[in-house]
């Protein structure tokens, strides 16, 4: 599990670092710019959830096809091709919605200045979406082949490229004017394009992987496989939308409290999201390992793979909780310039939110890894219902109630989110216990 998981974890961290780099550079521009990018990024990730879920559906399909053995080369090529077609079809309506970011944000009561600035950022960021989705599909293919090193190498190169691109496009130079938040979005889009191109090139050059001919007859629609992608991927998309959407809604609710709470929320989300990349990678490894075992008909191996991944997730997130609680203040200040107005108040609030985030680390890790193990069994519909109950039935309503009527402000929203995560984690573990028990 570790051999497969650690490159996936580092790949996730590298991809997350693209957005983190944007935040660190934009944070130096000022609180308004940081708040606008936060609102735009939250809307972006909320709207991409359907296509992201379809991209993730490739992993269990590819793993089970590989586990069955017979005719797996052609079968995996068909799986991959169908997933890419599904993502491409889902991208078009997402692009249409993202182009109207300002109108969407104004419709839900956001500050007009923040909404306009957020639209500038998103319109530059959105063009990298198809490349990001293609990268996710190829990453699932490499995980099924238990050869995740290429995705890691490309991701690290993408991060290295993003830093000078941000510095150049945000602040200008070499004949280009300063682009501000537009430059941050454009840098991420260019990096996603470079990463997809690099990964396709590495797969084509690898002696073991080139036999799959991943681009062979790419124009052909495979209706049976496409239906399977939609049947597995749409519930994944639904669960991801419910989770991502709840955090995006929380960020929008922060907007009702003012720019300073939005900025503090952005810092806490960035840090919590960074630690989440580890259980997310473990969940991806669990999908591959459980899927390979399930495809081969080995229920005991599938059960063992899932529980090993869950145990690793709990161990890491316990350590993460201790670090966030102990060093909340210094972590918050790493995102801010003390010379900017409101920096001290933002840092204090962000530190408090980081302490609350540390408490729900365990639940967040457990639900992510358990969801990955369930995907390996192609079980996606019931987990989607769990997500709806936890995030929207409990977490977000409780958070808004604590923030506004109860007067707790931003910390109240995070307390509600924590409660929702604990509920989802408990339900996911119980589901895995039922499906993975011996004799089922």
C-alpha positions as a Markdown table, in Angstrom:
| # | Residue | x | y | z |
|---|---|---|---|---|
| 1 | Unk | 0.0 | 0.0 | 0.0 |
| 2 | Unk | 2.8 | 2.4 | 0.9 |
| 3 | Unk | 4.7 | 1.6 | -2.4 |
| 4 | Unk | 1.6 | 2.7 | -4.4 |
| 5 | Unk | 0.3 | 5.4 | -2.1 |
| 6 | Unk | 3.4 | 7.6 | -1.5 |
| 7 | Unk | 3.8 | 8.7 | -5.1 |
| 8 | Unk | 0.0 | 9.3 | -5.3 |
| 9 | Unk | 0.2 | 11.4 | -2.2 |
| 10 | Unk | 3.1 | 13.5 | -3.5 |
| 11 | Unk | 1.3 | 13.9 | -6.8 |
| 12 | Unk | -1.7 | 15.2 | -5.0 |
| 13 | Unk | 0.4 | 17.6 | -3.0 |
| 14 | Unk | 2.1 | 18.8 | -6.1 |
| 15 | Unk | -1.2 | 19.5 | -7.9 |
| 16 | Unk | -2.5 | 21.2 | -4.7 |
| 17 | Unk | 0.7 | 23.3 | -4.7 |
| 18 | Unk | -0.4 | 24.9 | -8.0 |
| 19 | Unk | -3.4 | 26.5 | -6.2 |
| 20 | Unk | -1.3 | 27.1 | -3.1 |
| 21 | Unk | 1.3 | 29.0 | -5.1 |
| 22 | Unk | -1.4 | 31.2 | -6.6 |
| 23 | Unk | -2.7 | 32.0 | -3.0 |
| 24 | Unk | 0.8 | 32.8 | -1.7 |
| 25 | Unk | 1.5 | 35.2 | -4.5 |
| 26 | Unk | -1.9 | 36.8 | -4.6 |
| 27 | Unk | -1.9 | 37.1 | -0.8 |
| 28 | Unk | 1.0 | 39.6 | -1.2 |
| 29 | Unk | -1.2 | 41.8 | -3.4 |
| 30 | Unk | -3.7 | 42.5 | -0.6 |
| 31 | Unk | -6.8 | 41.2 | 1.3 |
| 32 | Unk | -9.2 | 42.1 | -1.5 |
| 33 | Unk | -7.3 | 40.1 | -4.1 |
| 34 | Unk | -6.9 | 37.1 | -1.8 |
| 35 | Unk | -10.6 | 37.2 | -0.9 |
| 36 | Unk | -11.6 | 37.4 | -4.6 |
| 37 | Unk | -9.3 | 34.5 | -5.7 |
| 38 | Unk | -10.8 | 32.4 | -2.8 |
| 39 | Unk | -14.3 | 33.1 | -3.9 |
| 40 | Unk | -13.5 | 32.3 | -7.5 |
| 41 | Unk | -11.5 | 29.2 | -6.7 |
| 42 | Unk | -14.3 | 27.8 | -4.5 |
| 43 | Unk | -16.9 | 28.4 | -7.3 |
| 44 | Unk | -14.5 | 26.8 | -9.8 |
| 45 | Unk | -14.1 | 23.7 | -7.7 |
| 46 | Unk | -17.7 | 23.4 | -6.9 |
| 47 | Unk | -18.7 | 23.6 | -10.6 |
| 48 | Unk | -16.0 | 21.2 | -11.8 |
| 49 | Unk | -17.2 | 18.4 | -9.5 |
| 50 | Unk | -19.3 | 16.6 | -12.1 |
| 51 | Unk | -16.4 | 16.3 | -14.5 |
| 52 | Unk | -13.9 | 15.5 | -11.7 |
| 53 | Unk | -16.1 | 12.6 | -10.6 |
| 54 | Unk | -16.2 | 11.2 | -14.1 |
| 55 | Unk | -12.4 | 11.4 | -14.3 |
| 56 | Unk | -12.1 | 9.5 | -11.0 |
| 57 | Unk | -14.5 | 6.8 | -12.3 |
| 58 | Unk | -11.7 | 5.7 | -14.6 |
| 59 | Unk | -9.6 | 4.4 | -11.6 |
| 60 | Unk | -11.9 | 1.6 | -10.4 |
| 61 | Unk | -12.8 | 0.6 | -13.9 |
| 62 | Unk | -9.2 | 0.3 | -15.0 |
| 63 | Unk | -8.2 | -1.5 | -11.8 |
| 64 | Unk | -10.9 | -4.1 | -12.0 |
| 65 | Unk | -10.2 | -4.6 | -15.7 |
| 66 | Unk | -6.5 | -5.1 | -14.9 |
| 67 | Unk | -7.4 | -7.5 | -12.1 |
| 68 | Unk | -9.4 | -9.7 | -14.4 |
| 69 | Unk | -6.4 | -10.3 | -16.6 |
| 70 | Unk | -7.9 | -11.6 | -19.8 |
| 71 | Unk | -7.9 | -9.0 | -22.6 |
| 72 | Unk | -6.9 | -6.3 | -20.1 |
| 73 | Unk | -4.8 | -4.2 | -22.6 |
| 74 | Unk | -7.7 | -3.5 | -25.0 |
| 75 | Unk | -10.2 | -3.3 | -22.1 |
| 76 | Unk | -8.1 | -0.7 | -20.2 |
| 77 | Unk | -7.7 | 1.3 | -23.4 |
| 78 | Unk | -11.5 | 1.4 | -23.8 |
| 79 | Unk | -12.0 | 2.4 | -20.2 |
| 80 | Unk | -9.5 | 5.3 | -20.5 |
| 81 | Unk | -11.0 | 6.5 | -23.8 |
| 82 | Unk | -14.5 | 6.4 | -22.4 |
| 83 | Unk | -13.5 | 8.4 | -19.3 |
| 84 | Unk | -11.9 | 11.1 | -21.4 |
| 85 | Unk | -14.9 | 11.4 | -23.7 |
| 86 | Unk | -17.2 | 11.7 | -20.6 |
| 87 | Unk | -15.0 | 14.4 | -19.1 |
| 88 | Unk | -15.0 | 16.3 | -22.4 |
| 89 | Unk | -18.7 | 16.3 | -22.7 |
| 90 | Unk | -19.1 | 17.5 | -19.1 |
| 91 | Unk | -16.6 | 20.3 | -19.5 |
| 92 | Unk | -18.7 | 22.3 | -22.0 |
| 93 | Unk | -21.5 | 23.3 | -19.6 |
| 94 | Unk | -19.0 | 23.9 | -16.8 |
| 95 | Unk | -17.1 | 26.3 | -19.0 |
| 96 | Unk | -20.4 | 28.2 | -19.8 |
| 97 | Unk | -21.2 | 28.6 | -16.1 |
| 98 | Unk | -17.6 | 29.6 | -15.2 |
| 99 | Unk | -17.6 | 32.3 | -17.9 |
| 100 | Unk | -20.5 | 34.0 | -15.9 |
| 101 | Unk | -18.7 | 33.9 | -12.5 |
| 102 | Unk | -19.5 | 37.5 | -11.7 |
| 103 | Unk | -23.3 | 37.1 | -12.3 |
| 104 | Unk | -23.3 | 33.9 | -10.2 |
| 105 | Unk | -21.6 | 35.5 | -7.3 |
| 106 | Unk | -23.8 | 38.6 | -7.4 |
| 107 | Unk | -26.8 | 36.4 | -7.4 |
| 108 | Unk | -25.8 | 34.9 | -4.1 |
| 109 | Unk | -25.1 | 38.3 | -2.5 |
| 110 | Unk | -21.4 | 38.7 | -2.9 |
| 111 | Unk | -19.7 | 42.1 | -2.9 |
| 112 | Unk | -19.7 | 43.5 | -6.5 |
| 113 | Unk | -16.0 | 44.4 | -6.4 |
| 114 | Unk | -15.0 | 40.9 | -5.2 |
| 115 | Unk | -17.3 | 39.3 | -7.8 |
| 116 | Unk | -15.7 | 41.2 | -10.6 |
| 117 | Unk | -12.2 | 40.4 | -9.5 |
| 118 | Unk | -13.1 | 36.8 | -9.0 |
| 119 | Unk | -14.4 | 36.6 | -12.6 |
| 120 | Unk | -11.2 | 37.9 | -14.0 |
| 121 | Unk | -9.3 | 35.1 | -12.1 |
| 122 | Unk | -11.7 | 32.3 | -13.1 |
| 123 | Unk | -11.8 | 33.2 | -16.8 |
| 124 | Unk | -8.1 | 32.7 | -16.9 |
| 125 | Unk | -8.2 | 29.6 | -14.7 |
| 126 | Unk | -11.0 | 27.7 | -16.6 |
| 127 | Unk | -9.0 | 26.9 | -19.7 |
| 128 | Unk | -6.8 | 24.5 | -17.9 |
| 129 | Unk | -9.8 | 22.4 | -16.8 |
| 130 | Unk | -9.7 | 19.8 | -19.7 |
| 131 | Unk | -6.0 | 19.3 | -19.2 |
| 132 | Unk | -6.5 | 18.7 | -15.4 |
| 133 | Unk | -9.2 | 16.2 | -16.1 |
| 134 | Unk | -7.1 | 14.3 | -18.6 |
| 135 | Unk | -4.2 | 14.2 | -16.1 |
| 136 | Unk | -6.6 | 12.7 | -13.5 |
| 137 | Unk | -7.7 | 10.0 | -15.9 |
| 138 | Unk | -4.1 | 9.1 | -16.8 |
| 139 | Unk | -3.2 | 9.0 | -13.2 |
| 140 | Unk | -5.9 | 6.4 | -12.6 |
| 141 | Unk | -4.5 | 4.4 | -15.4 |
| 142 | Unk | -1.0 | 4.5 | -14.0 |
| 143 | Unk | -2.3 | 3.5 | -10.5 |
| 144 | Unk | -4.0 | 0.5 | -12.0 |
| 145 | Unk | -0.7 | -0.5 | -13.5 |
| 146 | Unk | 0.9 | 0.3 | -10.1 |
| 147 | Unk | 3.4 | 2.6 | -11.9 |
| 148 | Unk | 2.6 | 6.1 | -10.4 |
| 149 | Unk | 6.1 | 7.5 | -10.8 |
| 150 | Unk | 5.5 | 9.3 | -14.1 |
| 151 | Unk | 2.5 | 11.3 | -12.7 |
| 152 | Unk | 4.7 | 12.3 | -9.7 |
| 153 | Unk | 7.6 | 13.4 | -11.9 |
| 154 | Unk | 5.3 | 15.5 | -14.1 |
| 155 | Unk | 3.5 | 17.0 | -11.1 |
| 156 | Unk | 6.7 | 18.1 | -9.5 |
| 157 | Unk | 7.8 | 19.7 | -12.8 |
| 158 | Unk | 4.5 | 21.5 | -12.9 |
| 159 | Unk | 5.0 | 23.0 | -9.5 |
| 160 | Unk | 8.5 | 24.1 | -10.4 |
| 161 | Unk | 7.1 | 25.8 | -13.5 |
| 162 | Unk | 4.2 | 27.5 | -11.7 |
| 163 | Unk | 6.4 | 29.5 | -9.4 |
| 164 | Unk | 8.2 | 31.6 | -12.1 |
| 165 | Unk | 5.0 | 31.8 | -14.1 |
| 166 | Unk | 3.2 | 33.3 | -11.2 |
| 167 | Unk | 6.0 | 35.7 | -10.5 |
| 168 | Unk | 6.1 | 36.8 | -14.1 |
| 169 | Unk | 2.4 | 36.9 | -15.0 |
| 170 | Unk | 1.2 | 38.4 | -11.7 |
| 171 | Unk | 3.8 | 41.1 | -11.4 |
| 172 | Unk | 4.8 | 41.5 | -15.1 |
| 173 | Unk | 8.2 | 41.7 | -16.7 |
| 174 | Unk | 10.0 | 40.7 | -20.0 |
| 175 | Unk | 7.6 | 42.8 | -22.0 |
| 176 | Unk | 4.4 | 41.8 | -20.3 |
| 177 | Unk | 2.4 | 44.1 | -18.0 |
| 178 | Unk | 1.4 | 43.1 | -14.5 |
| 179 | Unk | -1.8 | 41.0 | -14.7 |
| 180 | Unk | -2.6 | 40.5 | -11.0 |
| 181 | Unk | -5.2 | 37.8 | -10.4 |
| 182 | Unk | -5.5 | 37.1 | -14.1 |
| 183 | Unk | -1.9 | 36.2 | -14.2 |
| 184 | Unk | -2.4 | 33.7 | -11.3 |
| 185 | Unk | -5.2 | 31.9 | -13.2 |
| 186 | Unk | -3.3 | 31.9 | -16.4 |
| 187 | Unk | -0.2 | 30.4 | -14.8 |
| 188 | Unk | -2.2 | 27.5 | -13.4 |
| 189 | Unk | -3.8 | 26.9 | -16.8 |
| 190 | Unk | -0.5 | 26.8 | -18.6 |
| 191 | Unk | 0.9 | 24.4 | -16.0 |
| 192 | Unk | -2.0 | 22.0 | -16.4 |
| 193 | Unk | -1.5 | 22.0 | -20.1 |
| 194 | Unk | 2.2 | 21.3 | -19.7 |
| 195 | Unk | 1.6 | 18.5 | -17.2 |
| 196 | Unk | -0.9 | 16.7 | -19.4 |
| 197 | Unk | 1.4 | 16.9 | -22.4 |
| 198 | Unk | 4.3 | 15.7 | -20.3 |
| 199 | Unk | 2.4 | 12.7 | -18.9 |
| 200 | Unk | 1.2 | 11.6 | -22.4 |
| 201 | Unk | 4.8 | 11.9 | -23.7 |
| 202 | Unk | 6.2 | 9.8 | -20.8 |
| 203 | Unk | 3.5 | 7.1 | -21.2 |
| 204 | Unk | 4.2 | 6.9 | -25.0 |
| 205 | Unk | 7.9 | 6.5 | -24.3 |
| 206 | Unk | 7.6 | 3.8 | -21.6 |
| 207 | Unk | 8.3 | 0.3 | -23.0 |
| 208 | Unk | 5.8 | -1.3 | -20.7 |
| 209 | Unk | 3.0 | 1.3 | -21.1 |
| 210 | Unk | 3.3 | 2.1 | -24.8 |
| 211 | Unk | 1.6 | -1.3 | -25.7 |
| 212 | Unk | -1.7 | 0.2 | -24.4 |
| 213 | Unk | -1.7 | 2.7 | -27.3 |
| 214 | Unk | -3.8 | 5.1 | -25.2 |
| 215 | Unk | -4.4 | 7.4 | -28.1 |
| 216 | Unk | -5.3 | 4.6 | -30.5 |
| 217 | Unk | -8.7 | 5.1 | -32.2 |
| 218 | Unk | -9.4 | 7.9 | -29.8 |
| 219 | Unk | -12.2 | 9.3 | -32.0 |
| 220 | Unk | -14.4 | 6.2 | -31.5 |
| 221 | Unk | -17.2 | 6.4 | -29.0 |
| 222 | Unk | -17.7 | 3.3 | -26.9 |
| 223 | Unk | -21.3 | 3.4 | -25.7 |
| 224 | Unk | -21.2 | 0.5 | -23.2 |
| 225 | Unk | -18.0 | 1.8 | -21.5 |
| 226 | Unk | -19.3 | 5.4 | -21.6 |
| 227 | Unk | -22.5 | 4.3 | -19.8 |
| 228 | Unk | -20.4 | 2.6 | -17.2 |
| 229 | Unk | -18.3 | 5.7 | -16.7 |
| 230 | Unk | -21.5 | 7.7 | -16.1 |
| 231 | Unk | -23.1 | 5.1 | -13.8 |
| 232 | Unk | -19.9 | 5.0 | -11.6 |
| 233 | Unk | -18.8 | 8.6 | -12.0 |
| 234 | Unk | -22.0 | 10.5 | -11.5 |
| 235 | Unk | -22.4 | 9.3 | -7.9 |
| 236 | Unk | -18.8 | 10.1 | -7.3 |
| 237 | Unk | -19.4 | 13.5 | -8.9 |
| 238 | Unk | -22.5 | 13.9 | -6.7 |
| 239 | Unk | -20.5 | 13.1 | -3.5 |
| 240 | Unk | -17.7 | 15.4 | -4.5 |
| 241 | Unk | -20.1 | 18.2 | -5.4 |
| 242 | Unk | -21.8 | 17.8 | -2.0 |
| 243 | Unk | -18.4 | 17.9 | -0.2 |
| 244 | Unk | -16.8 | 20.6 | -2.3 |
| 245 | Unk | -20.0 | 22.5 | -2.6 |
| 246 | Unk | -20.4 | 22.6 | 1.2 |
| 247 | Unk | -17.0 | 24.1 | 1.6 |
| 248 | Unk | -17.6 | 26.5 | -1.3 |
| 249 | Unk | -20.9 | 27.5 | 0.3 |
| 250 | Unk | -19.1 | 28.0 | 3.6 |
| 251 | Unk | -16.7 | 30.4 | 1.8 |
| 252 | Unk | -19.7 | 32.2 | 0.3 |
| 253 | Unk | -21.2 | 32.5 | 3.7 |
| 254 | Unk | -17.9 | 34.0 | 4.9 |
| 255 | Unk | -18.5 | 36.6 | 2.3 |
| 256 | Unk | -21.6 | 37.7 | 4.1 |
| 257 | Unk | -19.3 | 38.4 | 7.2 |
| 258 | Unk | -16.8 | 40.5 | 5.2 |
| 259 | Unk | -13.5 | 40.3 | 3.4 |
| 260 | Unk | -11.4 | 39.6 | 6.5 |
| 261 | Unk | -13.2 | 36.4 | 7.4 |
| 262 | Unk | -13.0 | 35.3 | 3.8 |
| 263 | Unk | -9.3 | 35.7 | 3.8 |
| 264 | Unk | -8.9 | 33.9 | 7.1 |
| 265 | Unk | -11.1 | 31.1 | 5.8 |
| 266 | Unk | -8.9 | 30.9 | 2.7 |
| 267 | Unk | -5.8 | 30.3 | 4.8 |
| 268 | Unk | -7.4 | 27.6 | 6.9 |
| 269 | Unk | -8.8 | 25.9 | 3.9 |
| 270 | Unk | -5.4 | 25.9 | 2.1 |
| 271 | Unk | -3.7 | 24.3 | 5.1 |
| 272 | Unk | -6.4 | 21.8 | 5.8 |
| 273 | Unk | -6.5 | 20.9 | 2.1 |
| 274 | Unk | -2.8 | 20.3 | 2.0 |
| 275 | Unk | -3.0 | 17.7 | 4.8 |
| 276 | Unk | -6.0 | 16.2 | 3.1 |
| 277 | Unk | -3.9 | 15.3 | 0.1 |
| 278 | Unk | -2.3 | 12.4 | 2.1 |
| 279 | Unk | -5.5 | 10.5 | 3.0 |
| 280 | Unk | -6.8 | 11.4 | -0.5 |
| 281 | Unk | -3.7 | 9.6 | -2.0 |
| 282 | Unk | -4.2 | 6.7 | 0.4 |
| 283 | Unk | -7.8 | 6.5 | -0.8 |
| 284 | Unk | -6.6 | 6.5 | -4.5 |
| 285 | Unk | -4.2 | 3.7 | -3.6 |
| 286 | Unk | -7.0 | 1.8 | -1.9 |
| 287 | Unk | -9.2 | 2.2 | -5.0 |
| 288 | Unk | -6.5 | 0.6 | -7.1 |
| 289 | Unk | -5.6 | -2.2 | -4.6 |
| 290 | Unk | -9.2 | -3.0 | -3.7 |
| 291 | Unk | -10.2 | -2.9 | -7.4 |
| 292 | Unk | -7.3 | -5.2 | -8.5 |
| 293 | Unk | -8.2 | -7.7 | -5.8 |
| 294 | Unk | -12.0 | -7.5 | -6.6 |
| 295 | Unk | -11.3 | -7.9 | -10.3 |
| 296 | Unk | -9.3 | -11.0 | -9.5 |
| 297 | Unk | -12.1 | -12.4 | -7.3 |
| 298 | Unk | -9.9 | -12.2 | -4.1 |
| 299 | Unk | -12.3 | -10.8 | -1.4 |
| 300 | Unk | -9.8 | -11.3 | 1.4 |
| 301 | Unk | -7.1 | -9.3 | -0.3 |
| 302 | Unk | -9.6 | -6.5 | -1.1 |
| 303 | Unk | -10.7 | -6.4 | 2.5 |
| 304 | Unk | -7.1 | -6.3 | 3.8 |
| 305 | Unk | -6.2 | -3.5 | 1.4 |
| 306 | Unk | -9.1 | -1.3 | 2.5 |
| 307 | Unk | -8.4 | -1.7 | 6.2 |
| 308 | Unk | -4.7 | -1.1 | 5.8 |
| 309 | Unk | -5.4 | 2.1 | 4.0 |
| 310 | Unk | -7.9 | 3.3 | 6.7 |
| 311 | Unk | -5.3 | 2.6 | 9.5 |
| 312 | Unk | -2.7 | 4.6 | 7.7 |
| 313 | Unk | -5.1 | 7.5 | 7.2 |
| 314 | Unk | -5.9 | 7.6 | 10.8 |
| 315 | Unk | -2.3 | 7.6 | 11.9 |
| 316 | Unk | -1.3 | 10.4 | 9.6 |
| 317 | Unk | -4.2 | 12.6 | 10.4 |
| 318 | Unk | -3.7 | 12.2 | 14.1 |
| 319 | Unk | -0.2 | 13.6 | 13.6 |
| 320 | Unk | -1.6 | 16.4 | 11.4 |
| 321 | Unk | -4.1 | 17.4 | 14.1 |
| 322 | Unk | -1.3 | 17.8 | 16.7 |
| 323 | Unk | 0.8 | 20.0 | 14.3 |
| 324 | Unk | -2.1 | 22.3 | 13.4 |
| 325 | Unk | -3.2 | 22.8 | 17.0 |
| 326 | Unk | 0.4 | 23.4 | 18.2 |
| 327 | Unk | 1.5 | 25.8 | 15.4 |
| 328 | Unk | -1.7 | 27.5 | 14.3 |
| 329 | Unk | -0.4 | 31.1 | 14.7 |
| 330 | Unk | 2.9 | 30.7 | 12.8 |
| 331 | Unk | 1.2 | 28.8 | 10.0 |
| 332 | Unk | -1.4 | 31.6 | 9.6 |
| 333 | Unk | 1.3 | 34.3 | 9.4 |
| 334 | Unk | 3.1 | 32.4 | 6.6 |
| 335 | Unk | 0.3 | 33.5 | 4.3 |
| 336 | Unk | 0.3 | 37.2 | 5.2 |
| 337 | Unk | 2.4 | 40.3 | 5.0 |
| 338 | Unk | 2.3 | 42.2 | 8.3 |
| 339 | Unk | 2.5 | 45.5 | 6.5 |
| 340 | Unk | -0.9 | 45.0 | 4.9 |
| 341 | Unk | -4.0 | 46.5 | 6.6 |
| 342 | Unk | -6.0 | 44.0 | 8.6 |
| 343 | Unk | -3.2 | 41.4 | 8.6 |
| 344 | Unk | -3.1 | 41.0 | 12.4 |
| 345 | Unk | -6.8 | 40.5 | 12.7 |
| 346 | Unk | -6.8 | 38.0 | 9.7 |
| 347 | Unk | -4.0 | 36.0 | 11.3 |
| 348 | Unk | -5.7 | 35.8 | 14.6 |
| 349 | Unk | -8.9 | 34.5 | 13.1 |
| 350 | Unk | -7.1 | 32.1 | 10.7 |
| 351 | Unk | -5.2 | 30.6 | 13.7 |
| 352 | Unk | -8.5 | 29.9 | 15.5 |
| 353 | Unk | -10.0 | 28.3 | 12.4 |
| 354 | Unk | -6.8 | 26.2 | 12.0 |
| 355 | Unk | -7.3 | 24.8 | 15.5 |
| 356 | Unk | -10.9 | 23.8 | 14.7 |
| 357 | Unk | -9.6 | 22.3 | 11.4 |
| 358 | Unk | -7.1 | 20.2 | 13.3 |
| 359 | Unk | -9.9 | 18.7 | 15.4 |
| 360 | Unk | -11.7 | 17.3 | 12.4 |
| 361 | Unk | -8.6 | 16.0 | 10.7 |
| 362 | Unk | -9.3 | 12.5 | 11.8 |
| 363 | Unk | -12.8 | 12.4 | 10.5 |
| 364 | Unk | -11.7 | 13.9 | 7.2 |
| 365 | Unk | -9.0 | 11.4 | 6.7 |
| 366 | Unk | -11.2 | 8.4 | 7.5 |
| 367 | Unk | -14.0 | 9.4 | 5.2 |
| 368 | Unk | -11.6 | 10.0 | 2.3 |
| 369 | Unk | -9.8 | 6.7 | 2.6 |
| 370 | Unk | -13.0 | 4.7 | 3.2 |
| 371 | Unk | -14.6 | 6.3 | 0.2 |
| 372 | Unk | -11.6 | 5.3 | -1.9 |
| 373 | Unk | -11.9 | 1.7 | -0.7 |
| 374 | Unk | -15.6 | 1.6 | -1.6 |
| 375 | Unk | -14.8 | 3.0 | -5.1 |
| 376 | Unk | -12.6 | 0.0 | -5.6 |
| 377 | Unk | -15.7 | -2.1 | -5.3 |
| 378 | Unk | -17.5 | 0.3 | -7.6 |
| 379 | Unk | -19.8 | 1.3 | -4.7 |
| 380 | Unk | -20.5 | 5.0 | -5.3 |
| 381 | Unk | -24.3 | 5.6 | -4.9 |
| 382 | Unk | -24.7 | 5.0 | -1.2 |
| 383 | Unk | -21.5 | 7.1 | -0.3 |
| 384 | Unk | -23.1 | 9.9 | -2.3 |
| 385 | Unk | -26.2 | 9.8 | 0.0 |
| 386 | Unk | -23.9 | 9.8 | 3.1 |
| 387 | Unk | -22.2 | 12.9 | 1.8 |
| 388 | Unk | -25.6 | 14.6 | 1.3 |
| 389 | Unk | -26.7 | 13.8 | 4.8 |
| 390 | Unk | -23.5 | 14.8 | 6.5 |
| 391 | Unk | -22.5 | 17.9 | 4.6 |
| 392 | Unk | -25.8 | 19.5 | 3.7 |
| 393 | Unk | -28.2 | 17.8 | 6.2 |
| 394 | Unk | -26.0 | 18.6 | 9.2 |
| 395 | Unk | -22.7 | 20.4 | 8.6 |
| 396 | Unk | -23.6 | 23.5 | 6.5 |
| 397 | Unk | -27.0 | 24.2 | 8.2 |
| 398 | Unk | -25.4 | 23.9 | 11.6 |
| 399 | Unk | -22.5 | 26.0 | 10.6 |
| 400 | Unk | -24.6 | 28.9 | 9.2 |
| 401 | Unk | -26.9 | 28.7 | 12.3 |
| 402 | Unk | -23.9 | 29.0 | 14.6 |
| 403 | Unk | -22.3 | 31.7 | 12.6 |
| 404 | Unk | -25.2 | 34.1 | 12.1 |
| 405 | Unk | -28.2 | 33.6 | 14.5 |
| 406 | Unk | -25.9 | 32.3 | 17.3 |
| 407 | Unk | -23.3 | 35.0 | 16.6 |
| 408 | Unk | -20.2 | 32.9 | 16.6 |
| 409 | Unk | -19.1 | 34.2 | 13.2 |
| 410 | Unk | -16.5 | 32.3 | 11.1 |
| 411 | Unk | -15.6 | 29.8 | 13.8 |
| 412 | Unk | -19.3 | 28.7 | 14.0 |
| 413 | Unk | -19.2 | 27.8 | 10.3 |
| 414 | Unk | -16.1 | 25.6 | 10.8 |
| 415 | Unk | -17.7 | 23.9 | 13.9 |
| 416 | Unk | -20.6 | 22.9 | 11.7 |
| 417 | Unk | -18.4 | 21.6 | 8.9 |
| 418 | Unk | -16.5 | 19.4 | 11.5 |
| 419 | Unk | -19.8 | 17.9 | 12.8 |
| 420 | Unk | -20.8 | 17.0 | 9.2 |
| 421 | Unk | -17.4 | 15.4 | 8.6 |
| 422 | Unk | -17.6 | 13.2 | 11.7 |
| 423 | Unk | -21.1 | 11.9 | 10.6 |
| 424 | Unk | -19.9 | 11.1 | 7.1 |
| 425 | Unk | -16.8 | 9.3 | 8.4 |
| 426 | Unk | -18.9 | 7.1 | 10.7 |
| 427 | Unk | -21.3 | 6.2 | 7.9 |
| 428 | Unk | -18.5 | 5.4 | 5.4 |
| 429 | Unk | -16.7 | 3.1 | 7.9 |
| 430 | Unk | -19.9 | 1.3 | 8.6 |
| 431 | Unk | -20.5 | 0.8 | 4.9 |
| 432 | Unk | -17.1 | -0.6 | 4.4 |
| 433 | Unk | -17.5 | -3.0 | 7.3 |
| 434 | Unk | -20.7 | -4.3 | 5.7 |
| 435 | Unk | -19.4 | -4.7 | 2.2 |
| 436 | Unk | -16.0 | -6.1 | 3.1 |
| 437 | Unk | -17.0 | -8.6 | 5.8 |
| 438 | Unk | -16.0 | -12.2 | 5.2 |
| 439 | Unk | -18.5 | -14.4 | 3.4 |
| 440 | Unk | -20.3 | -11.5 | 1.7 |
